Amino acid sequence: MGPFTLAVDAKSSGGISSGDLNSLVCDASNRKMQDLRLEPKKFFASVNARDENPFDFLRILFEGVIAGGTAGVVVETALYPIDTIKTRLQAARGGGKIILKGLYSGLAGNLAGVLPASAVFVGVYEPAKQQLLRNLPENLSAVAHLTAGALGGIAASFIRVPTEVVKQRMQTGQFTSAPDAVRLIASKEGFKGLYAGYGSFLLRDLPFDAIQFCLYEQLRIGYKLAAKRDLNDPENAIIGAFAGALTGAITTPLDVIKTRLMVQGSANQYKGIFDCVQTIVREEGPSALLKGVGPRVLWIGIGGSIFFGVLERTKRFLAERRPNDQRYSKTE
């Protein structure tokens, strides 16, 4: 923008004095300087959520539940064998042999938990994210994504943990069917047996969810600002793969601890998280905390690609079917 100028026709100024003109010029200049001073520095990729239509909680919740459930089922079905191998690697002690049969063991029962868990996670994440983006300054969008990811993880954990316990017990050959697993775990270990390793699960999944979704959202925003256009499906998938693989590698030790606590059953080999870490390091060495890192990074990297690709595609599909007066471009 060029310097501020004020053109005045002397014949039609209606007697405006030079003092009045100077006052107008000064006022305008002061307003311009105030606007410049109020422009915040943006340390993170930012997005303005205040220009969209009024916050529609029920619509965002509904679309988040549908998109999250769809993405969760697709990615779990596609990558279940890799997850089974990873679980068996982490559960094996010392030089235990890994069995490669029955890689889809427990899939049906797991999907019964993955569907509602993924739906709940995204159903909580999306409204929380949108509301936080509206209330926080633009340069704190990363905080909104981190917080929303943690909230989604807490809400979904009440479904995820029993599902994970049953899945991993079946993957390691302790049970042959999900109903039998639930019944026997509850009878031998009590209801708390279905929540074995809950603390370690939260220790792993809350940071994982928060970091993965924050990385994904920030990379998407930055890419969109640089490209000056919406992302296509392959671009969403690539960003999702990168965010998932990086987060998966960072949280592998937490995943090993969670697996050991969940599959120990009524033997109670480990007394808690810290005892589990000390026992693993003492008996198997520190490298045991990175068991399964290869399959985990591969699994979560590919999974992030599929999950976020399907998630964004489903969200766009649902947005295109809204009534015309509810369609608007804000989707971050």
Disulfide bonds with the S-S distance in Angstrom:
none
